[in-house]
Amino acid sequence: MIWCGLDIATEFSEALSSRLDTVSEAPIGSKPDIFFLCSQSTHALCLSFIDDCVGGIPESHILAIPDGEDAKNLTICETIYTWLQSNQAQRSSLLINIGGGALCDVGGFCASTYLRGIEFWNIPTTLLAMVDASVGGKTGINLGHYKNYIGTFTQATHIFITPHWLKTLPPAEILSGWAEVIKHGILSGGKAWSQVQQPIPNTNDHQAWLNILEWNIKIKSRIVKADFEEKGERKLLNLGHSIGHALESLSLDQGKPIPHGYAVAWGLVIETSLAIGSSPTKEETESLAESLKAIVKGLYTPISFTQNDVPALMNFIRADKKNNQNNLLFSLAFAPGNCHFNIAVSPEDVIQTLNRYVGQTD
Ligand SMILES: NC(=O)c1ccc[n+]([C@@H]2O[C@H](COP(=O)([O-])OP(=O)(O)OC[C@H]3O[C@@H](n4cnc5c(N)ncnc54)[C@H](O)[C@@H]3O)[C@@H](O)[C@H]2O)c1
Protein backbone atom coordinates (compact mmCIF):
# COMPACT_ATOMS: atom_id res chain seq x y z
CA MET A 1 0.00 0.00 0.00
CA ILE A 2 1.43 3.37 -0.98
CA TRP A 3 -0.12 6.31 0.82
CA CYS A 4 0.75 9.85 -0.29
CA GLY A 5 -0.81 12.79 1.53
CA LEU A 6 -0.44 15.47 4.17
CA ASP A 7 -1.80 14.01 7.42
CA ILE A 8 0.79 11.29 7.94
CA ALA A 9 0.26 11.25 11.72
CA THR A 10 -3.30 9.96 11.45
CA GLU A 11 -2.64 7.64 8.52
CA PHE A 12 0.45 6.07 10.08
CA SER A 13 -0.97 5.51 13.56
CA GLU A 14 -4.18 4.03 12.14
CA ALA A 15 -2.24 1.64 9.92
CA LEU A 16 -0.06 0.61 12.83
CA SER A 17 -3.03 0.09 15.15
CA SER A 18 -4.82 -2.04 12.61
CA ARG A 19 -1.75 -4.27 12.18
CA LEU A 20 -1.43 -4.78 15.94
CA ASP A 21 -3.53 -6.39 18.55
CA THR A 22 -5.54 -3.31 19.46
CA VAL A 23 -7.08 -4.95 22.52
CA SER A 24 -4.05 -4.21 24.68
CA GLU A 25 -3.83 -0.72 26.17
CA ALA A 26 -0.05 -0.46 25.71
CA PRO A 27 1.13 2.38 23.41
CA ILE A 28 1.56 1.00 19.90
CA GLY A 29 5.25 1.91 19.72
CA SER A 30 6.03 -0.24 22.75
CA LYS A 31 4.61 -3.45 21.30
CA PRO A 32 7.47 -5.93 21.30
CA ASP A 33 7.54 -6.76 17.62
CA ILE A 34 7.98 -3.31 16.07
CA PHE A 35 11.43 -1.93 15.34
CA PHE A 36 12.33 1.55 14.12
CA LEU A 37 15.43 2.08 11.98
CA CYS A 38 16.64 5.60 11.30
CA SER A 39 19.81 7.40 10.33
CA GLN A 40 21.58 9.87 12.59
CA SER A 41 19.84 12.78 10.79
CA THR A 42 16.37 11.28 10.80
CA HIS A 43 16.81 10.27 14.44
CA ALA A 44 17.36 13.94 15.22
CA LEU A 45 14.82 15.42 12.78
CA CYS A 46 11.98 12.97 12.27
CA LEU A 47 11.82 10.43 15.08
CA SER A 48 10.12 12.59 17.72
CA PHE A 49 7.20 13.14 15.31
CA ILE A 50 6.84 9.37 14.80
CA ASP A 51 7.30 8.79 18.51
CA ASP A 52 4.36 11.14 19.18
CA CYS A 53 2.23 9.32 16.60
CA VAL A 54 2.73 5.97 18.28
CA GLY A 55 2.73 7.12 21.89
CA GLY A 56 6.33 6.34 22.83
CA ILE A 57 8.89 3.92 21.43
CA PRO A 58 11.21 2.03 23.81
CA GLU A 59 14.87 3.03 23.26
CA SER A 60 15.90 -0.57 22.62
CA HIS A 61 13.57 -0.67 19.60
CA ILE A 62 15.24 2.28 17.89
CA LEU A 63 18.50 1.98 16.00
CA ALA A 64 20.25 4.96 14.39
CA ILE A 65 22.81 4.02 11.76
CA PRO A 66 25.19 6.32 9.85
CA ASP A 67 23.74 8.72 7.28
CA GLY A 68 23.88 8.03 3.58
CA GLU A 69 26.14 5.59 1.73
CA ASP A 70 28.16 4.87 4.90
CA ALA A 71 25.24 2.67 5.96
CA LYS A 72 25.05 0.57 2.80
CA ASN A 73 27.55 -2.15 3.66
CA LEU A 74 27.77 -5.59 5.28
CA THR A 75 29.18 -4.22 8.54
CA ILE A 76 26.07 -2.10 9.12
CA CYS A 77 23.86 -5.04 8.10
CA GLU A 78 25.50 -7.08 10.84
CA THR A 79 24.77 -4.28 13.33
CA ILE A 80 21.10 -4.31 12.26
CA TYR A 81 20.77 -8.12 12.36
CA THR A 82 22.41 -8.23 15.80
CA TRP A 83 20.13 -5.47 17.13
CA LEU A 84 17.05 -7.34 15.88
CA GLN A 85 18.25 -10.64 17.28
CA SER A 86 19.25 -9.29 20.68
CA ASN A 87 15.76 -7.77 21.00
CA GLN A 88 14.07 -11.06 20.10
CA ALA A 89 12.74 -9.94 16.71
CA GLN A 90 10.83 -12.83 15.16
CA ARG A 91 9.33 -13.71 11.79
CA SER A 92 6.19 -11.82 12.82
CA SER A 93 8.15 -8.62 13.62
CA LEU A 94 7.90 -5.40 11.68
CA LEU A 95 10.79 -3.11 10.76
CA ILE A 96 9.92 0.52 10.00
CA ASN A 97 12.54 2.39 7.97
CA ILE A 98 12.56 6.16 8.47
CA GLY A 99 14.99 7.92 6.19
CA GLY A 100 16.43 8.60 2.78
CA GLY A 101 17.11 6.19 -0.04
CA ALA A 102 20.23 4.75 1.58
CA LEU A 103 18.38 3.97 4.83
CA CYS A 104 15.41 2.43 2.99
CA ASP A 105 17.78 0.34 0.84
CA VAL A 106 19.76 -1.13 3.74
CA GLY A 107 16.75 -1.44 6.05
CA GLY A 108 14.73 -3.19 3.36
CA PHE A 109 17.67 -5.49 2.60
CA CYS A 110 18.09 -6.51 6.25
CA ALA A 111 14.35 -7.01 6.72
CA SER A 112 14.14 -9.14 3.59
CA THR A 113 16.99 -11.40 4.72
CA TYR A 114 16.69 -11.52 8.54
CA LEU A 115 15.09 -14.88 9.40
CA ARG A 116 14.58 -15.21 5.61
CA GLY A 117 12.37 -12.16 5.63
CA ILE A 118 10.27 -10.06 7.96
CA GLU A 119 7.73 -7.39 7.07
CA PHE A 120 8.98 -3.83 6.59
CA TRP A 121 7.41 -0.42 6.03
CA ASN A 122 9.10 2.65 4.56
CA ILE A 123 8.71 6.25 5.64
CA PRO A 124 10.88 8.07 3.07
CA THR A 125 12.19 11.44 4.27
CA THR A 126 14.15 12.68 1.23
CA LEU A 127 12.71 13.68 -2.11
CA LEU A 128 14.72 10.97 -3.84
CA ALA A 129 13.40 8.30 -1.52
CA MET A 130 9.82 9.58 -1.92
CA VAL A 131 9.77 9.54 -5.72
CA ASP A 132 12.04 6.58 -6.24
CA ALA A 133 14.01 4.56 -3.69
CA SER A 134 11.24 3.70 -1.24
CA VAL A 135 8.87 2.56 -3.99
CA GLY A 136 9.35 -0.50 -6.15
CA GLY A 137 10.86 -3.15 -3.92
CA LYS A 138 14.56 -2.91 -4.74
CA THR A 139 16.61 -3.28 -1.57
CA GLY A 140 20.37 -3.31 -1.46
CA ILE A 141 23.83 -2.46 -0.28
CA ASN A 142 27.11 -1.67 -2.04
CA LEU A 143 30.01 -4.04 -2.55
CA GLY A 144 33.09 -1.90 -2.14
CA HIS A 145 32.48 0.98 -4.54
CA TYR A 146 30.14 -1.04 -6.76
CA LYS A 147 26.70 0.41 -6.14
CA ASN A 148 23.77 -1.79 -5.08
CA TYR A 149 25.60 -5.00 -5.95
CA ILE A 150 23.94 -7.09 -3.25
CA GLY A 151 20.20 -6.96 -2.76
CA THR A 152 16.76 -8.42 -3.10
CA PHE A 153 13.48 -7.60 -4.79
CA THR A 154 11.12 -7.27 -1.83
CA GLN A 155 8.26 -4.81 -1.50
CA ALA A 156 7.65 -2.79 1.63
CA THR A 157 4.08 -3.65 2.58
CA HIS A 158 3.29 -0.01 3.50
CA ILE A 159 4.91 3.19 2.27
CA PHE A 160 3.92 6.54 3.78
CA ILE A 161 4.89 9.51 1.64
CA THR A 162 4.42 13.12 2.67
CA PRO A 163 6.04 16.44 1.66
CA HIS A 164 6.08 17.29 5.40
CA TRP A 165 9.72 16.13 5.69
CA LEU A 166 11.05 18.24 2.80
CA LYS A 167 11.30 21.40 4.91
CA THR A 168 14.47 20.24 6.72
CA LEU A 169 16.06 18.77 3.64
CA PRO A 170 19.16 20.69 2.46
CA PRO A 171 18.79 22.24 -1.04
CA ALA A 172 21.44 19.86 -2.40
CA GLU A 173 19.26 16.89 -1.39
CA ILE A 174 16.20 18.44 -3.04
CA LEU A 175 18.26 18.77 -6.21
CA SER A 176 19.46 15.20 -5.87
CA GLY A 177 15.87 13.92 -5.78
CA TRP A 178 14.87 16.28 -8.58
CA ALA A 179 17.12 14.33 -10.97
CA GLU A 180 14.80 11.33 -10.62
CA VAL A 181 11.83 13.67 -11.18
CA ILE A 182 13.52 14.85 -14.42
CA LYS A 183 14.03 11.18 -15.37
CA HIS A 184 10.34 10.44 -14.82
CA GLY A 185 9.48 13.55 -16.88
CA ILE A 186 11.55 12.21 -19.81
CA LEU A 187 10.04 8.72 -19.49
CA SER A 188 6.53 10.08 -19.45
CA GLY A 189 6.79 13.01 -21.86
CA GLY A 190 3.82 15.39 -22.23
CA LYS A 191 2.78 17.33 -19.12
CA ALA A 192 5.37 15.65 -16.91
CA TRP A 193 8.21 16.73 -19.22
CA SER A 194 6.82 20.30 -19.27
CA GLN A 195 6.64 20.31 -15.48
CA VAL A 196 10.31 19.41 -15.00
CA GLN A 197 11.24 22.42 -17.10
CA GLN A 198 9.52 24.70 -14.55
CA PRO A 199 11.29 26.02 -11.43
CA ILE A 200 11.42 23.67 -8.44
CA PRO A 201 8.67 24.62 -5.93
CA ASN A 202 9.48 25.99 -2.50
CA THR A 203 9.43 23.26 0.15
CA ASN A 204 6.65 25.13 2.02
CA ASP A 205 4.32 24.70 -0.94
CA HIS A 206 2.95 21.34 0.20
CA GLN A 207 0.18 21.27 -2.39
CA ALA A 208 2.59 21.72 -5.32
CA TRP A 209 4.82 19.00 -3.91
CA LEU A 210 1.91 16.65 -3.29
CA ASN A 211 1.02 16.96 -6.96
CA ILE A 212 4.62 16.27 -8.04
CA LEU A 213 4.98 13.33 -5.66
CA GLU A 214 1.73 11.81 -6.90
CA TRP A 215 2.60 11.80 -10.61
CA ASN A 216 6.09 10.53 -9.91
CA ILE A 217 4.86 7.67 -7.74
CA LYS A 218 2.26 6.83 -10.37
CA ILE A 219 4.88 6.55 -13.13
CA LYS A 220 7.26 4.49 -11.04
CA SER A 221 4.52 2.20 -9.70
CA ARG A 222 3.08 1.58 -13.16
CA ILE A 223 6.43 0.44 -14.54
CA VAL A 224 7.26 -1.64 -11.46
CA LYS A 225 3.86 -3.35 -11.57
CA ALA A 226 4.41 -4.31 -15.21
CA ASP A 227 7.85 -5.82 -14.55
CA PHE A 228 8.72 -6.26 -10.87
CA GLU A 229 11.98 -8.18 -11.30
CA GLU A 230 13.35 -6.00 -14.09
CA LYS A 231 13.28 -8.54 -16.88
CA GLY A 232 12.21 -5.89 -19.40
CA GLU A 233 10.29 -2.61 -19.13
CA ARG A 234 11.57 -1.78 -15.63
CA LYS A 235 15.02 -1.29 -17.16
CA LEU A 236 13.63 2.03 -18.45
CA LEU A 237 13.95 3.33 -14.90
CA ASN A 238 17.71 3.02 -15.34
CA LEU A 239 17.73 5.92 -17.77
CA GLY A 240 20.83 7.98 -16.95
CA HIS A 241 22.00 5.40 -14.40
CA SER A 242 24.61 3.39 -16.37
CA ILE A 243 26.81 6.44 -16.66
CA GLY A 244 25.34 8.02 -13.51
CA HIS A 245 26.36 5.06 -11.35
CA ALA A 246 29.81 5.05 -12.98
CA LEU A 247 30.27 8.74 -12.12
CA GLU A 248 29.03 8.08 -8.58
CA SER A 249 31.34 5.08 -8.13
CA LEU A 250 34.33 6.99 -9.53
CA SER A 251 33.68 9.86 -7.14
CA LEU A 252 33.48 7.41 -4.21
CA ASP A 253 36.74 5.79 -5.37
CA GLN A 254 38.42 9.20 -5.52
CA GLY A 255 37.26 10.03 -1.99
CA LYS A 256 35.02 12.95 -3.06
CA PRO A 257 31.51 11.48 -3.13
CA ILE A 258 28.76 13.26 -5.02
CA PRO A 259 25.01 12.93 -4.31
CA HIS A 260 23.33 10.11 -6.26
CA GLY A 261 21.00 12.50 -8.08
CA TYR A 262 23.79 14.79 -9.28
CA ALA A 263 25.44 11.77 -10.89
CA VAL A 264 22.11 10.72 -12.41
CA ALA A 265 21.46 14.24 -13.74
CA TRP A 266 24.80 14.28 -15.60
CA GLY A 267 24.28 10.62 -16.53
CA LEU A 268 21.00 11.63 -18.23
CA VAL A 269 22.79 14.36 -20.18
CA ILE A 270 25.68 12.16 -21.34
CA GLU A 271 23.48 9.15 -22.14
CA THR A 272 21.08 11.29 -24.20
CA SER A 273 24.06 12.52 -26.17
CA LEU A 274 25.08 8.85 -26.62
CA ALA A 275 21.52 8.05 -27.77
CA ILE A 276 21.84 10.35 -30.80
CA GLY A 277 24.03 7.70 -32.50
CA SER A 278 21.35 4.99 -32.33
CA SER A 279 18.26 7.18 -32.61
CA PRO A 280 15.87 6.78 -35.56
CA THR A 281 14.70 10.36 -34.89
CA LYS A 282 18.06 12.13 -34.56
CA GLU A 283 16.70 15.69 -34.60
CA GLU A 284 14.31 15.01 -31.73
CA THR A 285 17.09 13.34 -29.72
CA GLU A 286 19.46 16.22 -30.38
CA SER A 287 16.79 18.65 -29.23
CA LEU A 288 16.17 16.60 -26.05
CA ALA A 289 19.93 16.45 -25.39
CA GLU A 290 20.17 20.25 -25.74
CA SER A 291 17.17 20.96 -23.44
CA LEU A 292 18.39 18.47 -20.87
CA LYS A 293 21.90 19.90 -20.85
CA ALA A 294 20.46 23.39 -20.30
CA ILE A 295 18.28 22.18 -17.39
CA VAL A 296 21.09 20.24 -15.73
CA LYS A 297 23.69 22.98 -16.23
CA GLY A 298 21.27 25.47 -14.70
CA LEU A 299 20.65 23.38 -11.58
CA TYR A 300 23.61 21.15 -10.80
CA THR A 301 27.23 21.77 -9.98
CA PRO A 302 29.52 20.27 -12.58
CA ILE A 303 31.12 16.87 -12.17
CA SER A 304 34.63 16.92 -13.50
CA PHE A 305 36.38 13.93 -14.91
CA THR A 306 39.49 13.83 -17.02
CA GLN A 307 40.52 11.70 -19.98
CA ASN A 308 42.56 9.62 -17.51
CA ASP A 309 39.33 8.76 -15.64
CA VAL A 310 37.62 7.32 -18.72
CA PRO A 311 39.10 3.76 -18.37
CA ALA A 312 37.89 3.63 -14.72
CA LEU A 313 34.45 4.89 -15.78
CA MET A 314 34.36 2.18 -18.48
CA ASN A 315 35.17 -0.50 -15.88
CA PHE A 316 32.20 0.63 -13.82
CA ILE A 317 29.97 0.77 -16.92
CA ARG A 318 31.05 -2.77 -17.97
CA ALA A 319 30.11 -4.04 -14.47
CA ASP A 320 26.57 -2.65 -14.85
CA LYS A 321 23.96 -5.29 -14.00
CA LYS A 322 21.97 -4.56 -17.20
CA ASN A 323 24.72 -5.78 -19.54
CA ASN A 324 24.85 -9.29 -20.93
CA GLN A 325 28.07 -11.18 -21.67
CA ASN A 326 28.79 -9.58 -25.02
CA ASN A 327 27.15 -6.19 -25.04
CA LEU A 328 26.90 -2.93 -23.17
CA LEU A 329 23.16 -2.47 -22.86
CA PHE A 330 21.68 0.95 -22.15
CA SER A 331 18.24 2.40 -21.53
CA LEU A 332 18.09 5.45 -23.77
CA ALA A 333 15.73 8.33 -24.48
CA PHE A 334 15.18 9.26 -28.14
CA ALA A 335 12.58 11.91 -27.24
CA PRO A 336 10.43 12.75 -24.20
CA GLY A 337 8.01 9.83 -23.84
CA ASN A 338 9.99 7.74 -26.37
CA CYS A 339 12.47 5.69 -24.34
CA HIS A 340 13.85 2.20 -24.97
CA PHE A 341 15.77 -0.45 -23.06
CA ASN A 342 18.36 -3.10 -24.00
CA ILE A 343 19.95 -0.86 -26.62
CA ALA A 344 23.37 -2.33 -27.44
CA VAL A 345 26.07 0.31 -27.69
CA SER A 346 29.69 -0.37 -28.59
CA PRO A 347 32.35 0.42 -25.98
CA GLU A 348 34.03 2.65 -28.58
CA ASP A 349 30.91 4.84 -28.85
CA VAL A 350 30.66 5.12 -25.06
CA ILE A 351 34.35 6.03 -24.78
CA GLN A 352 33.98 8.61 -27.55
CA THR A 353 30.95 10.19 -25.85
CA LEU A 354 32.66 10.24 -22.44
CA ASN A 355 35.72 11.87 -24.01
CA ARG A 356 33.46 14.52 -25.53
CA TYR A 357 32.28 15.36 -22.01
CA VAL A 358 35.75 15.65 -20.48
CA GLY A 359 35.71 19.15 -18.99
CA GLN A 360 32.29 19.78 -20.59
CA THR A 361 30.25 19.50 -17.41
CA ASP A 362 32.21 22.49 -16.10
N1 LIG B 1 16.04 1.05 -4.19
C1 LIG B 1 15.87 1.86 -5.20
O1 LIG B 1 15.01 1.61 -6.07
C2 LIG B 1 16.68 3.11 -5.31
C3 LIG B 1 16.37 4.07 -6.28
C4 LIG B 1 17.11 5.24 -6.31
C5 LIG B 1 18.14 5.44 -5.42
N2 LIG B 1 18.43 4.48 -4.50
C6 LIG B 1 19.50 4.67 -3.52
O2 LIG B 1 19.13 5.77 -2.69
C7 LIG B 1 20.31 6.36 -2.15
C8 LIG B 1 20.23 7.86 -2.25
O3 LIG B 1 19.09 8.28 -1.50
P1 LIG B 1 18.95 9.78 -0.97
O4 LIG B 1 19.21 10.70 -2.09
O5 LIG B 1 17.69 9.82 -0.24
O6 LIG B 1 20.22 9.97 -0.04
P2 LIG B 1 20.49 9.54 1.48
O7 LIG B 1 19.66 8.43 1.89
O8 LIG B 1 21.96 9.39 1.54
O9 LIG B 1 20.03 10.85 2.29
C9 LIG B 1 20.71 12.05 2.08
C10 LIG B 1 21.00 12.76 3.40
O10 LIG B 1 19.81 13.40 3.87
C11 LIG B 1 19.61 13.06 5.25
N3 LIG B 1 18.16 13.19 5.48
C12 LIG B 1 17.19 12.27 5.28
N4 LIG B 1 15.98 12.81 5.48
C13 LIG B 1 16.17 14.09 5.86
C14 LIG B 1 15.30 15.16 6.20
N5 LIG B 1 13.97 15.04 6.13
N6 LIG B 1 15.85 16.35 6.52
C15 LIG B 1 17.20 16.53 6.52
N7 LIG B 1 18.08 15.56 6.20
C16 LIG B 1 17.56 14.36 5.87
C17 LIG B 1 20.15 11.67 5.32
O11 LIG B 1 20.36 11.24 6.62
C18 LIG B 1 21.43 11.82 4.51
O12 LIG B 1 22.45 12.44 5.24
C19 LIG B 1 21.47 5.79 -2.94
O13 LIG B 1 22.14 4.85 -2.13
C20 LIG B 1 20.82 5.09 -4.11
O14 LIG B 1 21.56 3.99 -4.56
C21 LIG B 1 17.71 3.34 -4.42
The ligand as an SDF file (V2000), in Angstrom:
LIG
                    3D

 44 48  0  0  0  0  0  0  0  0999 V2000
   16.0430    1.0540   -4.1930 N   0  0  0  0  0  0  0  0  0  0  0  0
   15.8660    1.8560   -5.1970 C   0  0  0  0  0  0  0  0  0  0  0  0
   15.0080    1.6110   -6.0710 O   0  0  0  0  0  0  0  0  0  0  0  0
   16.6800    3.1080   -5.3060 C   0  0  0  0  0  0  0  0  0  0  0  0
   16.3730    4.0680   -6.2760 C   0  0  0  0  0  0  0  0  0  0  0  0
   17.1130    5.2360   -6.3120 C   0  0  0  0  0  0  0  0  0  0  0  0
   18.1430    5.4380   -5.4160 C   0  0  0  0  0  0  0  0  0  0  0  0
   18.4300    4.4760   -4.4980 N   0  0  0  0  0  0  0  0  0  0  0  0
   19.4970    4.6730   -3.5240 C   0  0  0  0  0  0  0  0  0  0  0  0
   19.1270    5.7690   -2.6910 O   0  0  0  0  0  0  0  0  0  0  0  0
   20.3070    6.3580   -2.1530 C   0  0  0  0  0  0  0  0  0  0  0  0
   20.2270    7.8600   -2.2520 C   0  0  0  0  0  0  0  0  0  0  0  0
   19.0930    8.2810   -1.5010 O   0  0  0  0  0  0  0  0  0  0  0  0
   18.9470    9.7830   -0.9710 P   0  0  0  0  0  0  0  0  0  0  0  0
   19.2100   10.7040   -2.0860 O   0  0  0  0  0  0  0  0  0  0  0  0
   17.6880    9.8180   -0.2440 O   0  0  0  0  0  0  0  0  0  0  0  0
   20.2160    9.9690   -0.0420 O   0  0  0  0  0  0  0  0  0  0  0  0
   20.4870    9.5430    1.4780 P   0  0  0  0  0  0  0  0  0  0  0  0
   19.6610    8.4270    1.8890 O   0  0  0  0  0  0  0  0  0  0  0  0
   21.9640    9.3870    1.5450 O   0  0  0  0  0  0  0  0  0  0  0  0
   20.0340   10.8490    2.2890 O   0  0  0  0  0  0  0  0  0  0  0  0
   20.7070   12.0510    2.0840 C   0  0  0  0  0  0  0  0  0  0  0  0
   20.9970   12.7560    3.4050 C   0  0  0  0  0  0  0  0  0  0  0  0
   19.8120   13.3950    3.8730 O   0  0  0  0  0  0  0  0  0  0  0  0
   19.6060   13.0640    5.2510 C   0  0  0  0  0  0  0  0  0  0  0  0
   18.1630   13.1940    5.4750 N   0  0  0  0  0  0  0  0  0  0  0  0
   17.1940   12.2740    5.2780 C   0  0  0  0  0  0  0  0  0  0  0  0
   15.9770   12.8140    5.4820 N   0  0  0  0  0  0  0  0  0  0  0  0
   16.1740   14.0930    5.8570 C   0  0  0  0  0  0  0  0  0  0  0  0
   15.3000   15.1590    6.1950 C   0  0  0  0  0  0  0  0  0  0  0  0
   13.9730   15.0380    6.1270 N   0  0  0  0  0  0  0  0  0  0  0  0
   15.8480   16.3530    6.5160 N   0  0  0  0  0  0  0  0  0  0  0  0
   17.2020   16.5280    6.5210 C   0  0  0  0  0  0  0  0  0  0  0  0
   18.0790   15.5580    6.1990 N   0  0  0  0  0  0  0  0  0  0  0  0
   17.5640   14.3590    5.8670 C   0  0  0  0  0  0  0  0  0  0  0  0
   20.1540   11.6690    5.3200 C   0  0  0  0  0  0  0  0  0  0  0  0
   20.3560   11.2420    6.6200 O   0  0  0  0  0  0  0  0  0  0  0  0
   21.4310   11.8180    4.5110 C   0  0  0  0  0  0  0  0  0  0  0  0
   22.4520   12.4370    5.2380 O   0  0  0  0  0  0  0  0  0  0  0  0
   21.4720    5.7900   -2.9370 C   0  0  0  0  0  0  0  0  0  0  0  0
   22.1360    4.8500   -2.1260 O   0  0  0  0  0  0  0  0  0  0  0  0
   20.8180    5.0930   -4.1150 C   0  0  0  0  0  0  0  0  0  0  0  0
   21.5640    3.9880   -4.5640 O   0  0  0  0  0  0  0  0  0  0  0  0
   17.7120    3.3360   -4.4250 C   0  0  0  0  0  0  0  0  0  0  0  0
  1  2  1  0
  2  3  2  0
  2  4  1  0
  4  5  1  0
  4 44  2  0
  5  6  2  0
  6  7  1  0
  7  8  2  0
  8  9  1  0
  8 44  1  0
  9 10  1  0
  9 42  1  0
 10 11  1  0
 11 12  1  0
 11 40  1  0
 12 13  1  0
 13 14  1  0
 14 15  2  0
 14 16  1  0
 14 17  1  0
 17 18  1  0
 18 19  2  0
 18 20  1  0
 18 21  1  0
 21 22  1  0
 22 23  1  0
 23 24  1  0
 23 38  1  0
 24 25  1  0
 25 26  1  0
 25 36  1  0
 26 27  1  0
 26 35  1  0
 27 28  2  0
 28 29  1  0
 29 30  1  0
 29 35  2  0
 30 31  1  0
 30 32  2  0
 32 33  1  0
 33 34  2  0
 34 35  1  0
 36 37  1  0
 36 38  1  0
 38 39  1  0
 40 41  1  0
 40 42  1  0
 42 43  1  0
M  CHG  2   8   1  16  -1
M  END
$$$$
